[in-house]
Each structure stands twice: as C-alpha cells, then as structure tokens.
Amino acid sequence: MANRFILNEVSYHGKGAINEIPGEIKGRGFKKALIVTGKSLCKHGVVAKVTDLLDKDNLEYEIFNDVEPNPSVKTVKAGLEVFKKSGADYIIAIGGGSPIDTAKGIGMIANNPEFEDVVSLEGVAETKNPSVPMIAVPTTAGTAAETTINYVITDTEKQRKFVCVDPKDIPKVAVVDPDMMASMPKGLTASTGMDALTHAIEGYTTLGAWELADTLNLMAIKVIARSLRAAVENDPKGREDMALGQYVTGMAFSNVGLGVVHGMAHPLGAFYDTPHGVANAVLLPYVMEYNKDYTGEKFREIARAMGVEGVDEMTPDEYKKAAIDAVKQLSKDVEIPQTLKEIDVKEEDLPALAQSAFDDVCTGGNPRPCTVESILELYKTAYNG
C-alpha cells in the first residue's frame, strides 16, 4: 500500500512572513476575503497586523470574529452564513487551532452544501469539492492546523468533540510568522508547545508511522525540547524555533495520525472546555507509560531527541523511563498541571469520558490496543497522579 503525503501548496516561515500575504492574494486573483478569527485577537491588535497590509494594497475583506475556544457546530454555521452574505471568494484564518478549524468547516461546507449540518463531516466524509481557498496564519505554536488535513468541532448538544479528516480542507497557503505569536501569554505558550510535542511523539509512535513522517517528527521533538522553555520566557529565538517545530510535526502527523492522548483530550474539551493543549500536556506522560512496551526502540530516539545523554548505553527499560522523565520534566518546567484533578476534571465523569475517548477517531492509531476499560484506568491514573 502506498503512503500518502499531503502538504500546503506553499508556506512562508520566519519573521515578517506575513508581508507575503498581499502578493499571494493578487497572484491568485482573489477578490475578497472573509477573515475568520477571535475577538481577543482583534482586541489586542494581532489581526490588524494582517488587515493593515490588506488596507495598504486596497484588498477587500470582511471579518467574522465570533470564534470561541473549542469552536462549536453553531459557530461554524454562523460563520458560513457570514461567508455567503459577504461575497468573499477566499478565507484568511488568523488564530490558533480554533479559528483555523472553524475556517476549514466553513470552507468545506460552502463548496459542499450537503454537509451543512456540520456533524456529517465527522471522520472521513465523502466530500466532492475542495474547500474555499484559504490562507492560514497561526498565532500559536502548537496546533499546526495551518498544515493539516484535520479539524475538530464541538457538538455541544451531545457534549462531544468530533474530528474531521479530509485532504480537501488543507489551506492553500500557510504563513508561519513568529511575530504573530509574540503576544501569546506564558501559559498559552506552554500549553500549545506541549500540544506540539504531543503531536510529534504520537505521530512518531502511531500505527500509521513511516520513515518520512518519522524523520520530521524526530526533528520536531528535538526543536521543541530545546526551544519551549525559552519561548515561554518570550525569547525571540525560542518563539521562532517553536513556530518551526510545531509546523514540522504538523506536516507529519497530519499524514500518519495520532493516538489515545488526543482521543482522551478531546472529551475533556467537550465536557469542561479544557484548553486542548493543557489536556494533551497532562495526559502525555501517562499514555507514554501505557504505550512504552509497544513502540520497539522508538523511545530511545525520543529520549535522544529530548536531549538525554548516554541513551546508547541504556537498557530498554532505562531509555523508556528516560524518555518519559524528560517529557515530565519539560512539562513541569513550563508549569503545566500534572494531574486531571488539578484541571477540575470530575471523577464521576471518568466512565463517560472513557467511552467518548474510545469512540474518538484518533484512538485507533494508538500503538497499544485500547478498550473502554483500559482508557478508564488511564484516566484514573492521570486523575490521581
């Protein structure tokens, strides 16, 4: 069976990358943008960094800024109506995973109206047409939504998140500019950075992993491990490296899948509105412990990429422990909570969370088989620490 790899048509990286946006718009003959973003990004002047460039070149746009964390079906539908009325022919998504995921939902339904209920996009939907063209501008270094074929929407009525996987939804252009991430507060930098590390480790160990993705994910682990602490302290080089690291793993995990960390994190967002990066960060070491004997020698390479010395002289048990300990230490250093109890998960909800996690599309990629019962035990372990 052939291994498929799907990437953006073009991506721009580094300080000042947003200055390439007007040229891309004019070169592609786009007429009017719907900018999909959140209110706080407008309030703090982040969106203005892009709209100022559009204004300078007299490029037309309209703004939809009602995207919340963990965006809902209702929000996608509202954005779709704004898109239809605006006369826009392309989308600029500015933000973290939430605005970009919302934009993907809008863009897919606009060109595939038979999916207007949104929920029918779950999984691998049989869409016929590619999304409305999109330029994605991330403002966090974590989700890599700008380069993936996945998006996650919350069904608030059923208290669940669902994952959509569609090669037709990938943004045409990704603009990864660390200056757009400079206003991220310390806590958000930490949680989104740990989200990126989770992508890299899960993508490296998932059942669908293969050599091209492995190369990218190992490099991403190395970059994130050396850069996240500095990025949390708002060091410019740390910010720039994290912007690259999260994109590199996005290229990889988008094409090979994830695992039960994400399967367990999604219900936490649906039940409690837990930030996705925080949920992944808390769960990652516990799931690594669960998976450690089902990953061959990969934990040795994870330990090496995390900066652990002397791994070649270690026994398998030693390098597995070293990899997990290195992840735990990074998490502690950037002040991530260490248990589910600390982030106000309710113990009585754990059975329902376990069922939802088992049903999640990401869980099937986990290297160690999962049952509802094994996931429940993982939740209990992560709850108590």
N, C-alpha and C positions, 0 to 999 in steps of 0.2 A: 504493500500500500504506500502511495506517495505521501510525503509530509508536505503540508501546505504552509506557506508563509505570506501573510498579507501585511502591507505597511502603507503609511501615508504616501500620496504622490510626491510630496515634498515636505521637508521640515527645516525650520531655521532654529539655530541654537546660539546662545550667548547673549551678553549684554547688548541691548539695542536692537535685538532681533525684531521687535515689533515695527521697526521702521520699514520692514519689507512688506508689511501688510498692504499699503496702498498700491504698490506695484503688482502684487498678486491679484488684487481686485480688478485693476484696469487690464492686466494681461489676460484675465479670464473672461472679460467682458461683462462682469456682474454689474447690476444697476442699483439695487437697493438691498441693504442688509436688515435682517432682524437680529438685534443683539440680545442674546439670552444670558442673563446674569442674575445676581442677587442684590438686594437693597444695600447691604453693608458695603459691597464693593463700589457701588455708586457713591454712597455717602463719604467714603474715605478716599475718593479720587482715583481709584485704581482703573475704573472703566474709562475715565477721562483721558488716561494716557493713550488709549486707542482712539477714542472719539475725537480727540484734538487732531490726530493725524488725518482722520477722515474729513473733518471740517476744513483742514488746510487744503485738501485736494477736492473740496466740494463733492464729496462722496455721500450719497444719501443713506440714511439709516433710521430705524425706529428701535426703541428699547423696551424689552419685556424683562422686568427685574423682580418678578414675584417668586423666584425660585428659593425654596427653603432647603435646609439640610435634609437629607433623605427625601428627595422630591417624590411627590405623590402622583397617582393617576390623575387626580383633579388638576394639578399644576400643569401636567403635560397637555391636558385637554384645553386649559385656559390659554397656554402658550400657542397652541395650534390655532385657536380662533384669532388671536392677535396676528399670527403669521398670515392667515388667509386674508384678513382685512387690510393688512399693511401694504400689500402689493410687492413684498420682498421676493427676490429670486435666489437668495442665499442667506446663510446664517453665520454670524460670528458668535461663538460661545466663549464667554470670559468667566473664568472661575475655576473652582476645584471640580471634583467629580460630579457634584450635584448639578450645576449649570450645564456642563457638557453632556451628562446623561440625559437631562431634560431636553436639550437641543437635539440629541440623537432621536429621542422619541418623537419630537415634533417633526423633524426632517423625514423620518421614515413614514409616519402616518400621512404627511402632506402628499407624498408620492404613492402611498398605498392605502387609500382611504378605507378599504375594507377592514383595516385594523384599528378603526377609530375608537374602539372600546379600550384600547391600550393593553389590557391584560392578555389579549390573544397574541401579543408579541412575545410572550414568555417562551423561554427555551430557544429552539431553532425554528422560528416561524418561516413559513413558505412565502416570503415576500417576493414580489416580481420585479420591483423597480428600485434602483439605488436611491439613497437619501437625497434630499435637497443638499446641494453643495455646502460644505461647512469649513470655516476657518476656526480652529480651536486654539485658544490662548489660555494655558493653565496659569493659575495664580497660587497653586500649592504644589509642593514637590512630593507627590505621593501616589495619587490615583492612576496617573498615566492615561487618563480617559481620552486624551488627545490622540493617542496612537493605538487604541484598542478597538476590537470589533464587539465589545461587550458594553452593556449599560444596565443599570439597576434602578428599578422603580418600586415605590412602596404602595401596596394596596392597603390603605388604612382601614377599609371596611372589614377585611379579613385578617388584619394585623400581621401582615407578612410582606417581605420583600421578594421580588422575583427578578431573575436575571434573564436578559435577552442577549442572544449571541447571533450576530448577523454580519457577514462580510460586507454587506451593502451599506452599513452605517458608519464606516470609518471616515473621519474627517479628511477632506482632500488635502488640507494644509494644516500643519501643526507649527505653532510659533512658541518656542520654549525660551522665554526671556527671564533670567533670574531677577531682573529689576521689577518684574510684575509680581514677584513673590516676596519682595523686601518688606512689605507691610504685615506679613504673617506674624501673629503673636507667637511667643515662645512655645506655649502648649500646643498650638496647631502645627507648628513646625515639627515638634517632636512626634506627635501622633501620625501626621501624614508621612513623615520619614520612616516611622516604624511600619506603616502600611506598605510603603515601597519595599522595605526589607522582607516583609511577609510575602509580597508578590514574588520576589526573587527566590526566596527559599522554597515556597510552594511550587513555583514554576520549575525549579531545578529538580524537585523530587516527585512531581506529579506523574501519573501513569503515562501521560502523553509526551513526556520529555524526550528530546533527542538532541544530537550533538550541536546543531546550530543554536538552538534555544539555550542549551546548557552553557555554551561559551558566553552568551550575552548575560545570562543570569548570574554566573560566577563573577563576571566583571562588575555587574551591578552591586552584588553583595560587597565586593571589595571597596567600591567607591562609596557606598552608603556607610559602611563600617568606619571608614576613615574620615567621613565628612559630616555626619549627622550632628555630632556634639558641637562642632564649630558653627554649623548652620543654626542650631538652637540659640547660640550666642550672637546671631546675626552677623557672623563673619562673612564678608562678600565672597571669598573663595569657597567657603563651605556651602553657601547658597548656590553658587554656580555649579559646584560638583554635584550637589543633591538634585538640581534640576536635570542634569545629565543622567545621573544614576537611576532616577525614577523613570525616565523615558526609555532607557536601555532595557530595563526589565519589562516595561510595558510592551515593547516590541516583541519580547519573548513570550511572556505568559499569555498574551492575547491569542497566541497561536498554538499553545500547548495545554492551557487550562491551569486550574489551581487545585485546591483540596479542601479538607474539612475545617481548616481555620476560617476560611471565608464562608463555608457552609454554616458554621456556628456563629459567625459575626453578623451575618445578615438578619437573623431573627432578633438579635439584640437591638439593632437599629429599628426594626419594625415594632417591637414591644415597648422599648423605652426611649426611642430616638437617640440612642447612644451614637456618638460620632464613630464613623466606620473605622477610622484609623486607630482610635482608642480600643475598640472591640478587638480588632486584629492583634494589636500590640499585647494586650493582656493574655490572649489565648495562645499566641505563637509558641512560647516555650513549653506549655503543657502538651500541645499537639506534637511538637518535635519529640518530646519524650515518648509519646504514644507511637510515633512512626519510626523511631530510631533503628529498629531491627529489620525494617522493610525497605531500606534505601541503599543496600550494598555498601560501597565505600564513599558514598556522596557526603556523608557528614564529615569525613576527613577533609574534603575540599572546601566545605562550608567553614570549618574551623580555620583552615589556612586563609581563606578569603576574609574572615573576620579578624585576621591579624594574629592568630595564635601561633606561637613558635614551637618548633620541635615536633610537629604532628607526625612526621615520618618515623619517629622513634616510638610512637604511642601504639598501644594495643587498640583494637576496635572499640572496646568499652571506654578506653581513655579518650579517644578522639571524639566519640559521640558525646560524652559528657562535656568535653572542652567546647564543642560547637554550641551546645545548649547553654552552657555557662556564659559564653561570650555574648550570646543574644540577650540573656538575662541581665548581664552587666550593662550593656548598652541601654537597655530599657530603663534600668534603674538610674543610670547617669543622666538620662534626659527626662527623668521624673515622671515616668509612666506608672500608673497604678499597677499593682502586682496581682490582684485578685478581683473576681467579679463582684464580691461583696463590697469592695471599695468603690465600685461604679454603680452601686444601688440596684443591682440585679436582685430580684426576689426569689428566694429559694423555692417557694411553692410553684414558681413558673417553670422550673427546670424541666419537668417532663414534657410540657408543651413546647418549650424551646428545642428539646431534643428531637421531637417529631418533625418540627419545621426544618431543623438543620439536616436531618436525614433526607428530607424531600428536596433539599436545595440542589440545583444542578452542579454546583462546584464540588459537592461531597463525593460524587462518583469518580473524580480524578485522584482521590487520596491514595497514596501508595499502600497503606494498610486498610483492608476492608473495614467498613463501619456498619454497625447496626444501631437501631434506636437506643438499645441498652448501653452499648459502648460509648455512644455520644453523651448519654445521660451521665455516665460515670466521669467522662471528661469534664462536663460542666460542673459536676460536684467537686472534682479536684480543683478546677480553676476557681470555684466559688470560695473554697476554704483556704487554698494556697498550700 
